[in-house]
Amino acid sequence: MKKYYISSVKGNTAISRYSHDFYELVLRDKGYIFMDSSKSFTEILSAVASRDQVHIEIGSAQKKETELLFVMLKAKYKYVSVTLHDPPLIFPFFEFRNPILNQLSRLYKRYINHSGSVDKYIGRIKSIYVVSRKSIDLVKRKYQVENVFYLPYIINPHEIEKNAGINNNFICFNPNGSKKEIAYCLKLHRRLIAHDPDVNLYVTSISRAGDRTFFPPLDEKKENNIHYAESQDEDLFSEAGAKATFVFMPASQDADYRRLAGSNVLEGLKKGKIVFTNNRSVTPEYIQNGKNGFYLSGSLREDTETIRKILSDPSLLARIRKETYSYLIEHHSADEVSKQFKD
């Protein structure tokens, strides 16, 4: 029995960066052979036998990997495991060219079809790994399976920016392009520059082919010290990079597992950012308020006062950076991930 890891480490998406680190730091030592998902199905299936051990990275944008997963499950491959990055969703392996039909298909899958033709194959997956503990029950309930396990999101220690510079600039990191959350960032910035006119705000959002991103959200785009960046690159921190120390990651009141991925929070921490987010979704697993980041309350007055106090306390910022580094090394190192990955 051979071991294969099927993913793509090319490009600059969050999953491709994750896949590179996961393979190089964990799976290579476990004897896995890397198989690039960009290869044709014929090449992959001719190399990987049904008795071989296979691990696949699955996310909402990994269409080819998802299709390959179901091809293998239908062909009764017995030892296939996955890491599910957008739990509990495993999208159907068929896609429509029309983006509206595609969206309807996803909504149907998410809210209505709990026992459809695709779901019956999911029970054949040997192990399902998720990168947040909260997601375990989500997947178990949706697919009526028990073989769901927590796998810490891996962080390469050499990529942690321990000594990033300090300034008073902010990033509003909003992968979903929601107007409401961006508007809150803009209001906070307006209050902050009333006391410090040099504070800059960098607003980032993702635009993907076939998707319409609500961006820029408001006529306020012409305000002073506000800079917009729209990209098809998920590594949007690179846009503002060294220009900002702090990052807003606002989530709406009805935010669920998909509205604010834990990987976004961890990317911010890895890049030496001081993260402000909400005590919702999966963020409590990654942020301890006042220790390695801060929670936004949703009150403009309260949040503005808290941020101003933090900006005026260099010793607090230094302590947060130190705690962040310790947290990442303790909970998201290759050793910790290797212990949790059993296949």
Kinemage of the C-alpha trace (Angstrom):
@kinemage 1
@onewidth
@group {chain A} dominant
@subgroup {mainchain}
@vectorlist {calphas} color= white
{ca met a 1} P 0.000 0.000 0.000
{ca lys a 2} L 1.364 3.390 -1.033
{ca lys a 3} L 0.415 6.766 0.442
{ca tyr a 4} L -0.567 9.688 -1.794
{ca tyr a 5} L -1.293 13.314 -1.028
{ca ile a 6} L -3.439 14.979 -3.708
{ca ser a 7} L -3.555 18.754 -3.778
{ca ser a 8} L -2.014 21.770 -5.477
{ca val a 9} L 0.875 23.679 -3.971
{ca lys a 10} L 1.015 26.117 -6.890
{ca gly a 11} L -0.537 29.570 -6.770
{ca asn a 12} L -1.066 31.832 -3.802
{ca thr a 13} L -4.429 30.734 -2.445
{ca ala a 14} L -4.801 29.914 1.237
{ca ile a 15} L -5.213 26.189 0.572
{ca ser a 16} L -2.223 25.949 -1.775
{ca arg a 17} L -0.007 27.605 0.861
{ca tyr a 18} L -1.461 25.308 3.520
{ca ser a 19} L -0.913 22.261 1.295
{ca his a 20} L 2.722 23.146 0.725
{ca asp a 21} L 3.438 23.450 4.455
{ca phe a 22} L 1.359 20.400 5.393
{ca tyr a 23} L 3.204 18.205 2.912
{ca glu a 24} L 6.720 19.528 3.520
{ca leu a 25} L 6.466 19.660 7.324
{ca val a 26} L 4.268 16.630 8.076
{ca leu a 27} L 3.322 14.260 5.263
{ca arg a 28} L 6.709 13.848 3.608
{ca asp a 29} L 8.110 12.306 6.796
{ca lys a 30} L 5.081 10.002 6.988
{ca gly a 31} L 5.940 8.526 3.593
{ca tyr a 32} L 3.339 10.281 1.449
{ca ile a 33} L 3.951 10.822 -2.265
{ca phe a 34} L 2.785 14.198 -3.555
{ca met a 35} L 0.375 14.035 -6.494
{ca asp a 36} L -0.393 17.386 -8.144
{ca ser a 37} L -4.142 17.760 -8.626
{ca ser a 38} L -3.509 19.638 -11.879
{ca lys a 39} L -2.696 16.292 -13.507
{ca ser a 40} L -5.421 14.615 -15.540
{ca phe a 41} L -7.753 12.139 -13.864
{ca thr a 42} L -6.307 9.438 -16.094
{ca glu a 43} L -2.785 10.099 -14.796
{ca ile a 44} L -3.890 10.188 -11.168
{ca leu a 45} L -6.148 7.122 -11.254
{ca ser a 46} L -3.617 5.062 -13.180
{ca ala a 47} L -1.007 5.784 -10.496
{ca val a 48} L -3.201 5.501 -7.391
{ca ala a 49} L -4.694 2.077 -6.743
{ca ser a 50} L -7.941 1.526 -4.839
{ca arg a 51} L -5.976 -0.159 -2.034
{ca asp a 52} L -3.632 2.853 -1.613
{ca gln a 53} L -3.965 5.427 1.131
{ca val a 54} L -5.039 8.842 -0.180
{ca his a 55} L -5.459 12.242 1.449
{ca ile a 56} L -7.124 15.147 -0.424
{ca glu a 57} L -7.539 18.831 0.450
{ca ile a 58} L -11.166 19.905 -0.099
{ca gly a 59} L -12.435 23.494 -0.078
{ca ser a 60} L -15.251 25.390 -1.751
{ca ala a 61} L -12.901 26.425 -4.599
{ca gln a 62} L -11.264 23.000 -5.021
{ca lys a 63} L -13.637 21.799 -7.748
{ca lys a 64} L -11.287 19.329 -9.400
{ca glu a 65} L -10.214 17.804 -6.088
{ca thr a 66} L -13.872 17.455 -5.071
{ca glu a 67} L -14.758 15.756 -8.336
{ca leu a 68} L -11.785 13.408 -7.968
{ca leu a 69} L -12.887 12.580 -4.417
{ca phe a 70} L -16.307 11.417 -5.575
{ca val a 71} L -14.854 9.521 -8.526
{ca met a 72} L -12.714 7.568 -6.061
{ca leu a 73} L -15.585 7.012 -3.645
{ca lys a 74} L -17.855 5.743 -6.416
{ca ala a 75} L -15.037 3.426 -7.529
{ca lys a 76} L -14.880 2.105 -3.937
{ca tyr a 77} L -11.438 3.358 -2.982
{ca lys a 78} L -11.299 2.236 0.664
{ca tyr a 79} L -8.636 4.426 2.250
{ca val a 80} L -9.485 7.998 1.235
{ca ser a 81} L -9.328 10.764 3.834
{ca val a 82} L -9.872 14.510 3.424
{ca thr a 83} L -9.253 17.794 5.136
{ca leu a 84} L -12.442 19.820 4.800
{ca his a 85} L -11.649 23.539 4.788
{ca asp a 86} L -15.221 24.891 4.447
{ca pro a 87} L -17.192 22.544 6.698
{ca pro a 88} L -19.703 21.105 6.635
{ca leu a 89} L -19.997 21.723 2.903
{ca ile a 90} L -18.775 19.194 0.382
{ca phe a 91} L -20.172 20.624 -2.814
{ca pro a 92} L -21.621 18.420 -5.567
{ca phe a 93} L -18.964 17.403 -8.073
{ca phe a 94} L -20.976 18.816 -10.960
{ca glu a 95} L -20.833 22.538 -11.822
{ca phe a 96} L -22.990 24.786 -13.963
{ca arg a 97} L -21.525 27.318 -16.356
{ca asn a 98} L -24.202 29.791 -15.349
{ca pro a 99} L -23.102 31.358 -12.011
{ca ile a 100} L -26.725 31.848 -10.908
{ca leu a 101} L -27.512 28.155 -11.397
{ca asn a 102} L -24.270 27.309 -9.629
{ca gln a 103} L -25.272 29.396 -6.625
{ca leu a 104} L -28.736 27.806 -6.542
{ca ser a 105} L -27.089 24.385 -6.608
{ca arg a 106} L -24.946 25.297 -3.629
{ca leu a 107} L -27.901 26.708 -1.682
{ca tyr a 108} L -29.896 23.552 -2.374
{ca lys a 109} L -27.006 21.434 -1.212
{ca arg a 110} L -26.525 23.476 1.936
{ca tyr a 111} L -30.076 23.948 3.180
{ca ile a 112} L -32.269 21.267 1.624
{ca asn a 113} L -30.544 18.134 0.411
{ca his a 114} L -29.381 16.202 3.472
{ca ser a 115} L -29.641 12.722 1.984
{ca gly a 116} L -29.089 13.225 -1.724
{ca ser a 117} L -27.198 11.193 -4.279
{ca val a 118} L -23.889 12.847 -3.403
{ca asp a 119} L -24.196 12.539 0.362
{ca lys a 120} L -24.521 8.759 0.294
{ca tyr a 121} L -20.912 8.480 -0.843
{ca ile a 122} L -19.561 10.627 1.987
{ca gly a 123} L -19.985 7.752 4.415
{ca arg a 124} L -17.257 5.950 2.466
{ca ile a 125} L -14.620 8.523 3.422
{ca lys a 126} L -12.209 6.899 5.868
{ca ser a 127} L -11.476 10.055 7.904
{ca ile a 128} L -12.707 13.638 7.667
{ca tyr a 129} L -10.437 16.260 9.220
{ca val a 130} L -11.556 19.799 10.007
{ca val a 131} L -9.365 22.704 11.091
{ca ser a 132} L -11.651 23.975 13.864
{ca arg a 133} L -13.178 22.049 16.749
{ca lys a 134} L -16.559 23.694 16.253
{ca ser a 135} L -16.776 22.144 12.804
{ca ile a 136} L -16.721 18.568 14.117
{ca asp a 137} L -20.370 18.593 15.189
{ca leu a 138} L -21.418 20.490 12.052
{ca val a 139} L -20.074 17.725 9.822
{ca lys a 140} L -21.340 14.905 12.022
{ca arg a 141} L -24.879 16.288 12.070
{ca lys a 142} L -25.062 17.025 8.364
{ca tyr a 143} L -23.762 13.699 7.083
{ca gln a 144} L -24.584 11.391 10.005
{ca val a 145} L -20.977 10.204 10.320
{ca glu a 146} L -18.682 9.782 13.313
{ca asn a 147} L -15.222 9.668 11.737
{ca val a 148} L -14.633 13.437 11.998
{ca phe a 149} L -11.472 14.731 13.689
{ca tyr a 150} L -9.829 18.030 14.555
{ca leu a 151} L -6.583 18.805 12.729
{ca pro a 152} L -4.828 22.043 13.756
{ca tyr a 153} L -4.164 24.486 10.941
{ca ile a 154} L -0.436 24.196 10.323
{ca ile a 155} L 1.811 27.258 10.605
{ca asn a 156} L 5.354 27.265 9.269
{ca pro a 157} L 7.428 28.811 12.106
{ca his a 158} L 9.837 30.337 9.592
{ca glu a 159} L 6.963 32.431 8.207
{ca ile a 160} L 5.968 33.991 11.519
{ca glu a 161} L 6.818 37.685 11.510
{ca lys a 162} L 8.014 38.235 15.071
{ca asn a 163} L 9.590 41.639 14.552
{ca ala a 164} L 7.176 43.394 12.194
{ca gly a 165} L 7.204 47.174 12.481
{ca ile a 166} L 4.659 49.089 14.539
{ca asn a 167} L 2.435 51.836 13.139
{ca asn a 168} L -1.117 53.099 13.644
{ca asn a 169} L -2.532 51.834 10.350
{ca phe a 170} L -5.334 49.281 9.919
{ca ile a 171} L -6.462 46.679 7.399
{ca cys a 172} L -10.156 45.858 7.052
{ca phe a 173} L -9.858 42.262 5.875
{ca asn a 174} L -13.218 41.165 4.498
{ca pro a 175} L -13.039 38.111 2.226
{ca asn a 176} L -16.799 38.057 1.632
{ca gly a 177} L -17.136 41.694 0.570
{ca ser a 178} L -20.105 42.369 2.856
{ca lys a 179} L -21.154 46.024 2.930
{ca lys a 180} L -22.258 45.933 6.548
{ca glu a 181} L -18.931 44.799 7.962
{ca ile a 182} L -16.894 47.130 5.747
{ca ala a 183} L -19.147 50.016 6.768
{ca tyr a 184} L -18.344 49.344 10.429
{ca cys a 185} L -14.613 49.503 9.677
{ca leu a 186} L -15.121 52.815 7.912
{ca lys a 187} L -17.037 54.255 10.869
{ca leu a 188} L -14.339 53.157 13.294
{ca his a 189} L -11.692 54.742 11.098
{ca arg a 190} L -13.643 57.998 10.940
{ca arg a 191} L -13.668 58.163 14.746
{ca leu a 192} L -9.987 57.282 15.019
{ca ile a 193} L -8.793 59.979 12.603
{ca ala a 194} L -10.720 62.565 14.609
{ca his a 195} L -7.984 62.080 17.227
{ca asp a 196} L -5.118 60.989 14.963
{ca pro a 197} L -5.464 62.256 11.368
{ca asp a 198} L -2.525 60.121 10.203
{ca val a 199} L -4.257 56.753 10.709
{ca asn a 200} L -4.698 54.912 7.391
{ca leu a 201} L -7.269 52.210 6.607
{ca tyr a 202} L -6.657 49.608 3.883
{ca val a 203} L -9.866 47.859 2.787
{ca thr a 204} L -9.413 44.498 1.065
{ca ser a 205} L -11.888 42.203 -0.638
{ca ile a 206} L -11.772 39.168 -2.914
{ca ser a 207} L -13.101 39.135 -6.450
{ca arg a 208} L -13.392 35.779 -8.202
{ca ala a 209} L -14.370 34.974 -11.749
{ca gly a 210} L -18.127 34.526 -11.967
{ca asp a 211} L -18.734 36.178 -8.600
{ca arg a 212} L -19.859 39.731 -7.978
{ca thr a 213} L -18.110 41.322 -5.040
{ca phe a 214} L -19.766 44.213 -3.261
{ca phe a 215} L -16.751 46.470 -3.542
{ca pro a 216} L -16.170 49.353 -3.024
{ca pro a 217} L -19.212 49.364 -0.754
{ca leu a 218} L -20.028 53.036 -0.240
{ca asp a 219} L -19.508 56.519 -1.604
{ca glu a 220} L -17.197 56.972 1.375
{ca lys a 221} L -14.454 55.494 -0.792
{ca lys a 222} L -13.270 59.063 -1.415
{ca glu a 223} L -12.607 59.803 2.255
{ca asn a 224} L -9.096 60.678 3.390
{ca asn a 225} L -6.645 57.938 4.345
{ca ile a 226} L -8.783 55.100 2.964
{ca his a 227} L -7.201 52.776 0.419
{ca tyr a 228} L -9.068 50.015 -1.434
{ca ala a 229} L -7.557 46.869 -2.891
{ca glu a 230} L -9.513 44.289 -4.858
{ca ser a 231} L -7.810 41.082 -5.831
{ca gln a 232} L -8.289 37.499 -6.998
{ca asp a 233} L -5.452 36.556 -4.673
{ca glu a 234} L -6.604 35.233 -1.285
{ca asp a 235} L -3.378 36.426 0.314
{ca leu a 236} L -4.785 39.930 0.661
{ca phe a 237} L -2.509 40.770 3.553
{ca ser a 238} L 0.202 41.116 0.950
{ca glu a 239} L -1.618 44.164 -0.427
{ca ala a 240} L -1.194 46.166 2.754
{ca gly a 241} L 1.633 44.073 4.207
{ca ala a 242} L 4.094 46.279 6.006
{ca lys a 243} L 1.762 49.277 5.722
{ca ala a 244} L -0.460 48.244 8.639
{ca thr a 245} L 0.011 46.777 12.109
{ca phe a 246} L -3.649 46.184 12.970
{ca val a 247} L -6.338 44.196 11.181
{ca phe a 248} L -10.123 44.387 11.529
{ca met a 249} L -11.889 41.091 10.795
{ca pro a 250} L -15.529 41.987 11.460
{ca ala a 251} L -18.239 39.335 11.299
{ca ser a 252} L -21.981 39.994 11.202
{ca gln a 253} L -24.318 38.864 13.975
{ca asp a 254} L -25.490 35.888 11.916
{ca ala a 255} L -21.948 34.875 10.943
{ca asp a 256} L -21.388 31.151 10.628
{ca tyr a 257} L -18.386 28.929 9.982
{ca arg a 258} L -17.956 30.247 6.431
{ca arg a 259} L -18.248 33.979 7.070
{ca leu a 260} L -15.004 34.203 8.983
{ca ala a 261} L -12.614 31.325 8.474
{ca gly a 262} L -10.148 30.592 11.245
{ca ser a 263} L -7.412 30.404 8.624
{ca asn a 264} L -7.855 34.149 7.987
{ca val a 265} L -7.330 34.892 11.676
{ca leu a 266} L -4.247 32.678 11.790
{ca glu a 267} L -2.796 34.285 8.659
{ca gly a 268} L -3.138 37.657 10.363
{ca leu a 269} L -1.424 36.403 13.516
{ca lys a 270} L 1.331 34.772 11.464
{ca lys a 271} L 2.052 38.059 9.721
{ca gly a 272} L 2.492 39.862 13.022
{ca lys a 273} L -0.825 41.705 12.907
{ca ile a 274} L -2.775 42.728 15.998
{ca val a 275} L -6.179 41.219 15.231
{ca phe a 276} L -9.540 42.750 16.142
{ca thr a 277} L -12.455 40.393 15.493
{ca asn a 278} L -15.775 39.255 16.963
{ca asn a 279} L -16.430 36.639 19.602
{ca arg a 280} L -18.410 34.608 17.052
{ca ser a 281} L -17.999 31.752 14.633
{ca val a 282} L -14.731 29.874 15.305
{ca thr a 283} L -12.687 32.861 16.500
{ca pro a 284} L -12.704 31.910 20.226
{ca glu a 285} L -10.589 28.898 19.243
{ca tyr a 286} L -7.836 31.212 18.003
{ca ile a 287} L -8.173 34.528 19.836
{ca gln a 288} L -8.080 34.993 23.601
{ca asn a 289} L -9.288 38.524 24.226
{ca gly a 290} L -6.485 40.757 25.487
{ca lys a 291} L -3.900 37.990 25.231
{ca asn a 292} L -3.178 37.400 21.547
{ca gly a 293} L -5.812 39.701 20.038
{ca phe a 294} L -8.997 41.600 20.817
{ca tyr a 295} L -12.739 41.259 20.363
{ca leu a 296} L -14.847 43.984 18.792
{ca ser a 297} L -17.960 44.695 20.848
{ca gly a 298} L -20.058 46.158 18.040
{ca ser a 299} L -20.368 49.458 19.904
{ca leu a 300} L -18.567 52.250 18.039
{ca arg a 301} L -17.911 54.245 21.182
{ca glu a 302} L -16.611 51.291 23.183
{ca asp a 303} L -14.492 49.899 20.351
{ca thr a 304} L -13.005 53.317 19.568
{ca glu a 305} L -12.001 53.866 23.196
{ca thr a 306} L -10.467 50.385 23.424
{ca ile a 307} L -8.461 50.837 20.217
{ca arg a 308} L -7.169 54.269 21.277
{ca lys a 309} L -5.931 52.830 24.575
{ca ile a 310} L -4.159 50.012 22.761
{ca leu a 311} L -2.529 52.385 20.287
{ca ser a 312} L -1.098 54.404 23.171
{ca asp a 313} L 0.446 51.403 24.962
{ca pro a 314} L 3.608 50.077 23.213
{ca ser a 315} L 4.301 47.633 26.046
{ca leu a 316} L 0.896 46.017 25.517
{ca leu a 317} L 1.569 45.614 21.799
{ca ala a 318} L 4.926 43.985 22.519
{ca arg a 319} L 3.283 41.558 24.958
{ca ile a 320} L 0.545 40.676 22.449
{ca arg a 321} L 3.176 39.897 19.808
{ca lys a 322} L 5.046 37.663 22.248
{ca glu a 323} L 1.878 35.817 23.296
{ca thr a 324} L 0.891 35.374 19.651
{ca tyr a 325} L 4.198 33.754 18.774
{ca ser a 326} L 3.949 31.386 21.758
{ca tyr a 327} L 0.379 30.465 20.843
{ca leu a 328} L 1.207 29.654 17.216
{ca ile a 329} L 4.218 27.521 18.149
{ca glu a 330} L 2.319 25.624 20.859
{ca his a 331} L -0.915 24.909 18.982
{ca his a 332} L -0.132 25.046 15.248
{ca ser a 333} L 3.367 23.634 14.890
{ca ala a 334} L 4.274 20.686 12.676
{ca asp a 335} L 4.747 18.481 15.760
{ca glu a 336} L 1.225 19.239 17.023
{ca val a 337} L -0.348 18.683 13.601
{ca ser a 338} L 1.592 15.449 13.106
{ca lys a 339} L 0.262 14.075 16.409
{ca gln a 340} L -3.348 14.772 15.397
{ca phe a 341} L -3.067 13.366 11.854
{ca lys a 342} L -3.522 9.634 12.311
{ca asp a 343} L -3.560 8.364 8.724
